Amino acid sequence: MYIHFFKQRHSIWCGVLLSMMMCCVPSILEATDIWPMERESLLLAKQLQTGYPDYIQAIETDNYGSTWILLHSGERFLFDDKRSKTLNETLNAPDLQDMLAQPYCIGAVLAAPQPGEHPGRVRVEAFFQAVYGKNRKAVEANLVPVVFLGKTVSFNVQNHAAEALSRVSEELSALLVTHPAYKRYILPVNGTMAWRTIAGTKRLSTHSFGIAIDLAAQHNGYWRYRGRPGAVLDERQAFPQEVVDIFERNGFIWGGKWWEYDFMHFEYRPELVIMQERCEPNDNG
Ligand SMILES: [Zn+2]
């Protein structure tokens, strides 16, 4: 559990208080109504199911009000472990609720993100392994060639990721005809699949699953190369919005919206771009 609902803090804290009451008054557990916190979990779980319709068979609530995700493979994931976590713990041992807790807002970056704001950077590795491949070999078996702006790259075929990248390429090709100056933000393509951990961490990068692409690494900044993350609002806003829009409408998120900015990085996360209810026009960044 990581509480980071920008718009729904009040109801979440009500949920926390109610959950505490549940611990103290066991008889309340028998109540048939769903507590607000469980209702939040259920809504987020449905969001996840919308992003992975061929993999998530059902969302179940057990007798204790906990939400579970059941995959067609038979695997089950507890949606919310209800543990209180620091920011680092959330990154290192998240549950699915943590993964969706920060809304990713599509569209222009109007304000710099705050420290710790990095929607999409919290990932449950086991879930991605279940969808895209358990290990390097299994992921490689799911890779298909995609022609991306004239260069053939490998991308994961599962969950329509490769299809989505192909559509991005078509739309970017058309954009570059009218805006050739954008090339320096897009080319060359620096890589898609690479089984590796995120620099400085033990966590697998989404490049390991073949669902991320890095573009124009020499030109597009990455916080780690500069030693520290930061607001860098001008740089975020200088990136061509049309390029970000193309990726987002095809199910990708952009690392330029993270406090730990990674301007070259786009990753396929349909569950995050399809649900914008928690975003307001000024929420980006
Ligand atoms: Zn990347």
Residues whose N, C-alpha, C, O or C-beta is under 5 A from the ligand:
A	BS01	ZN	A212 I213 D214 H265
